[in-house]
Amino acid sequence: MMSDSSDPQSQRAPEAHQGSLPGIRTRLGLQEFQARLLQRMEAARDETMQVRRLGAMIGGINCLIDLSEAGEIIPMMPLMPLTRVPLTRDWYLGLANIRGNLVGIVDLQRFQGGNSQVIGKESRLLTLSASLSPNCGLLLTQVLGLRHISEMMLQPGASASFARLPGVRQHYRDKQGVEWTEIGLTALLSDPDFLRIGL
């Protein structure tokens, strides 16, 4: 039996289908807007990461550390005393237990030939990014907050004592005349002397 084209339901079906198209277009438009917004936010975050650095004092030197190479910042005092490792160099301070993981702590100032840092209330442990080395950290005398290298002047020469340290990238001077040394942790980890902790 052929359907009656005058049946109201058969006439409404195409209209209902057509009526859903604007709704689909609206959903697609919203999804596209959200995707573009996420892309812009990600691009802004990447751009910010390129110019922002963690400012930290290592001994008497103001240092800049790439945020992508940094892990956690942990107060040193609760980690004390450290577990010394026999037959290691004096700049390798020992092991700290961080949530069940043993992290080796390095004094960069002592490593490059300076005096050992004095561990106090402001001292911090900077763990390296897990993508670099999940079991290594640097002793910081003090954390100085975030700094923008875009607001600093690049210095052709270096008066800082970290000039000979492996991994040094650039030297800067900020608007207050303070000198900063940027340290690349990836390059530091590839230095044979840094990896040779045994006597």
C-alpha positions as CSV (number, residue, x, y, z in Angstrom):
1,M,0.0,0.0,0.0
2,M,1.4,3.4,-1.0
3,S,1.6,6.0,1.8
4,D,-0.7,8.9,1.6
5,S,1.4,12.0,0.8
6,S,-1.3,14.0,2.6
7,D,-0.4,12.2,5.9
8,P,0.7,15.0,8.3
9,Q,3.4,12.9,9.9
10,S,5.1,12.2,6.6
11,Q,5.1,15.9,5.8
12,R,6.5,16.9,9.2
13,A,9.5,14.4,9.1
14,P,11.6,16.4,6.6
15,E,10.8,19.6,8.4
16,A,12.0,18.1,11.7
17,H,15.2,16.9,9.9
18,Q,15.8,20.3,8.4
19,G,15.2,22.0,11.7
20,S,18.0,20.1,13.3
21,L,20.7,21.4,10.9
22,P,21.0,24.8,12.6
23,G,21.5,23.0,15.9
24,I,24.3,20.9,14.4
25,R,25.9,23.9,12.9
26,T,25.7,25.7,16.3
27,R,27.4,22.7,18.0
28,L,30.1,22.6,15.3
29,G,30.6,26.3,15.6
30,L,31.0,26.1,19.4
31,Q,33.5,23.2,19.1
32,E,35.5,25.1,16.5
33,F,35.5,28.2,18.7
34,Q,36.7,26.2,21.7
35,A,39.4,24.5,19.6
36,R,40.7,27.9,18.4
37,L,40.5,29.3,21.9
38,L,42.6,26.4,23.2
39,Q,45.1,26.9,20.4
40,R,45.5,30.6,21.2
41,M,45.9,29.8,24.9
42,E,48.5,27.2,24.2
43,A,50.4,29.6,21.9
44,A,50.3,32.3,24.5
45,R,51.5,29.9,27.1
46,D,54.4,28.8,24.9
47,E,55.3,32.4,24.1
48,T,55.3,33.2,27.9
49,M,57.5,30.2,28.6
50,Q,60.0,31.4,26.1
51,V,60.6,34.7,27.9
52,R,60.0,33.7,31.5
53,R,62.7,32.2,33.7
54,L,62.9,31.1,37.3
55,G,65.1,33.5,39.1
56,A,67.2,31.9,41.8
57,M,70.4,32.7,43.8
58,I,73.0,30.0,43.9
59,G,75.6,31.1,46.4
60,G,76.1,34.8,45.5
61,I,75.1,34.5,41.8
62,N,71.7,35.4,40.4
63,C,70.7,32.7,38.0
64,L,67.9,32.2,35.4
65,I,66.6,28.7,34.8
66,D,64.3,27.7,31.9
67,L,60.9,26.7,33.3
68,S,60.6,23.8,30.9
69,E,63.8,22.2,32.4
70,A,62.7,22.8,36.1
71,G,60.7,20.4,38.2
72,E,59.7,21.1,41.8
73,I,60.9,23.7,44.3
74,I,61.2,22.2,47.8
75,P,62.4,23.7,51.1
76,M,65.7,22.2,52.2
77,M,65.3,22.3,55.9
78,P,62.7,19.5,56.1
79,L,65.0,17.3,53.9
80,M,67.9,17.7,56.3
81,P,70.1,15.8,57.2
82,L,71.0,14.5,53.8
83,T,72.3,11.0,53.3
84,R,75.9,11.3,52.3
85,V,77.2,8.9,49.6
86,P,80.7,7.6,50.3
87,L,83.5,8.3,47.9
88,T,81.7,11.1,46.1
89,R,83.0,14.6,45.4
90,D,82.3,17.4,47.9
91,W,79.9,19.2,45.6
92,Y,77.6,16.1,45.5
93,L,75.9,16.8,48.8
94,G,74.1,13.5,49.1
95,L,70.6,12.0,48.7
96,A,67.2,13.4,49.8
97,N,64.1,11.3,50.1
98,I,61.3,13.0,48.3
99,R,58.0,11.1,48.5
100,G,59.9,7.8,48.4
101,N,62.3,8.8,45.6
102,L,66.0,9.3,46.2
103,V,67.2,12.6,44.6
104,G,70.9,13.5,44.4
105,I,71.6,17.1,45.4
106,V,74.3,19.1,43.7
107,D,75.9,22.4,44.9
108,L,76.7,24.2,41.6
109,Q,78.7,26.9,43.3
110,R,81.1,24.3,44.8
111,F,81.1,22.3,41.6
112,Q,82.5,25.3,39.7
113,G,85.2,25.9,42.3
114,G,83.5,28.3,44.7
115,N,82.8,27.9,48.4
116,S,80.1,25.5,49.6
117,Q,76.7,27.1,50.0
118,V,75.4,27.5,53.5
119,I,72.0,25.8,53.9
120,G,69.5,28.0,55.7
121,K,65.8,28.7,56.0
122,E,65.7,30.3,52.5
123,S,67.5,27.4,50.9
124,R,65.6,25.3,48.4
125,L,66.0,22.2,46.3
126,L,65.2,22.5,42.6
127,T,64.5,19.2,41.1
128,L,65.1,18.8,37.4
129,S,62.3,18.1,35.0
130,A,61.5,14.4,34.8
131,S,62.2,14.6,31.0
132,L,65.8,15.4,31.9
133,S,66.7,13.6,35.1
134,P,64.1,12.6,37.6
135,N,66.7,11.9,40.3
136,C,68.8,15.0,40.3
137,G,68.3,18.4,42.0
138,L,70.2,21.6,42.6
139,L,70.8,23.5,45.8
140,L,69.4,27.0,45.7
141,T,70.4,29.6,48.3
142,Q,67.2,31.4,47.6
143,V,64.3,31.5,45.1
144,L,63.8,35.0,43.6
145,G,60.6,34.5,41.6
146,L,59.9,34.7,37.9
147,R,61.9,37.0,35.6
148,H,61.2,38.1,32.0
149,I,64.4,38.0,29.9
150,S,62.5,40.2,27.4
151,E,62.9,43.0,29.9
152,M,66.6,42.5,30.3
153,M,69.7,43.6,28.3
154,L,71.9,40.9,26.9
155,Q,75.5,41.2,28.1
156,P,78.3,40.4,25.7
157,G,80.7,39.5,28.5
158,A,80.3,38.0,31.9
159,S,81.6,39.3,35.2
160,A,79.8,36.6,37.1
161,S,81.9,33.8,38.6
162,F,79.7,31.2,36.8
163,A,81.2,32.2,33.4
164,R,83.1,28.9,33.3
165,L,80.2,26.7,34.4
166,P,79.1,24.2,31.8
167,G,75.6,24.9,30.6
168,V,75.8,28.7,30.9
169,R,73.8,30.2,28.0
170,Q,73.7,34.0,28.3
171,H,74.4,36.8,30.7
172,Y,71.8,39.6,31.3
173,R,71.4,42.8,33.1
174,D,68.0,43.9,34.3
175,K,66.6,47.4,34.6
176,Q,67.9,47.7,38.2
177,G,71.4,46.9,37.0
178,V,71.4,43.4,38.5
179,E,73.4,40.8,36.6
180,W,71.9,37.4,35.8
181,T,73.4,34.2,34.5
182,E,71.2,31.9,32.5
183,I,72.0,28.2,33.0
184,G,70.8,25.5,30.6
185,L,70.2,22.3,32.6
186,T,70.1,20.1,29.6
187,A,73.6,21.2,28.6
188,L,74.8,20.9,32.2
189,L,73.6,17.3,32.3
190,S,75.7,16.4,29.3
191,D,78.9,17.7,30.8
192,P,81.2,14.7,31.7
193,D,82.6,16.4,34.8
194,F,79.1,17.0,36.2
195,L,78.2,13.3,35.6
196,R,81.4,12.1,37.3
197,I,80.4,12.3,41.0
198,G,82.8,9.6,42.2
199,L,86.3,10.4,43.5
